[in-house]
Each structure stands twice: as structure tokens, then as C-alpha cells.
Amino acid sequence: MVSNFRTAIIGAGLSAAFVKSAIEDAGLLPPVIYAPKQTPKPQASFFLRSVPPRYERHLLKVPIFEVFKGTADLYEFKQWGNVTNDSSFRRVAGPHNIESWQSISGGYNPYLFQSMAMEDADLKIAKFNIVEEVEKFVLPGFDAVFTTTSSFFPPKLFGVRTMSRLKVCYSPTRADLSDYFIFYNGEKNGWHRFSRLWGWDFTEWRDLKTNRCNSSMCPVGARCSDFFEIPPWNTRISEETFAEYLPSNLHPIGRYALWDRMFLADQAYQKTLDILSDTYGIDSNGTTSS
């Protein structure tokens, strides 16, 4: 029965918020287990294309302008250090030399959704090493464990995969908060993306060597920090590889757990529902299939 089925979530970030929403929609109440971290700060700019159905009436989907200038080749070189043939610039605006191109997307505020989804979470901070705690107490005590972090995976799972270090400089915006846009810079000057989203201005760089932004795009007092991203040349870990190294009740979800930069946080909602249904016979209405 569903009432006797125990689930848990490892991690308390944005993907975990979508996983939690899906598990709750299946009639279950999972604890959220995470390691204590520093006070969260804004990361690189992004928006959500969708939210779970029950949040649609509470969150406003706003228009977001995307502006592209230059070439996809130069944009990718500035972002990754080489031409990857894989970027938002190339997928939306195409590869060729262009003066300017604009599109309009609709997006939800990820910070607001995460705050709402995790507001009533049964949060449990790891009392000691989260790796040991998950292996000794969580995995043996729960029927299904969904992890959005890969911190306790066996090293062999990752092989030679690496993270790329970028810089993001951010500050509260001083402009009209109703204007949301992302500027993809495929021209020669240093930064590769500037965004104005959710009350913050973000400027992203690959080759910025200090924590001080020297561009006119950065307002006075902007703070800069390292931002780690999965580069395009690292491919997703296969389901077969996960099955070889992980317990059968441990399910990786999210871009960092799956090592898949194309896996967006909002995809974790349907992915969780699919696992509950296909693996455990639990449907989204909280019933079990016979």
C-alpha cells in the first residue's frame, strides 16, 4: 500500500523541489535530507519553462526577451574555450553571423517556486558525513530514495568527467523590475552573457581571473563568484552504468546527479512520477497498480 511506502530525497535545491512536488502528488510525504551549506547566493541566470500543475495558479509566467548578437562560434568559444556546436545561441538563433535577433520566451521565477515548494518540507540536516549517513541509514530504511546530488557516488561512475569553472558577477538591479531579458554576446568583448531576471543583474564570464568585474555591464559594487557547470563534451551517464554501481532503490535525478547539462530542473517532476509508476506501480493520484 502507498501508506506503507517510504521515500526520501537527498538534496534541497531546485531539482529537489520538483521531486518533492511529484512525490507529494503521488500521495507520499518524503523527508528531505541535505548537508548544511553556506548561505545561498544567486547563481547564473535562468528561468523555469514549467512548474507542477498545482503551482500554476500561484506563480506568474512572465515574458522574457532573448537577444543574440554576433556568431554562435564566438559565443561558444568565449563560454567554453572552444567551439562546441552546443549552446542556447546556436539552438535558438542559429550559427551564422547576425546583427541582432530577438525571441520571447515565457518563464517562472525559480527562486519563488523553490521557496514555495520547500516551505513545508520535512528538512533533516545530515548529523555527520552525509555520504555515510545515506549509505548506513537512508538507503536501508526507505523503499525509494531520489538524489539530486552525486556527492556520494562511487568515483568509477564518473571516469574522466570534469566541471568547467565560470565566473558570474551579480548585483541587485536598479532598473524596472518588469523588464526581463537575456543577452547572448557572440561578439569580441569579454563577457558572454548578461541577464536581468528576478531583481538581479548577472554578467557571466569564462576568462575573468579576479572577483572584480571590470565591465560597464556590472554596476558598482557587483559581487563575483565561481560558478561550476557541466561542459558540453561530458555526456550523460547511461542507465546501464547507474544500474551497475548504484543500489536499485537509489534514483539519480537532476543535471548534476545525471551528469547531463541538458536535463532541466523542471523535468525532474515528470521523471519522478515516471519512476514511481514504472518501477513501483504508484500512480500520480496516490494509488497502486495491481
PyMOL commands that set and color helices and strands:
alter all, ss='L'
color gray80, all
select helices_A, chain A and resi 2-4+14-25+53-55+72-80+88-93+110-117+130-141+155-157+239-245+255-258+267-280
alter helices_A, ss='H'
color red, helices_A
select strands_A, chain A and resi 7-10+31-34+62-70+98-107+122-125+144-147+164-172+181-186+193-197+200-205+223-229+250-252
alter strands_A, ss='S'
color yellow, strands_A
deselect
rebuild
show_as cartoon
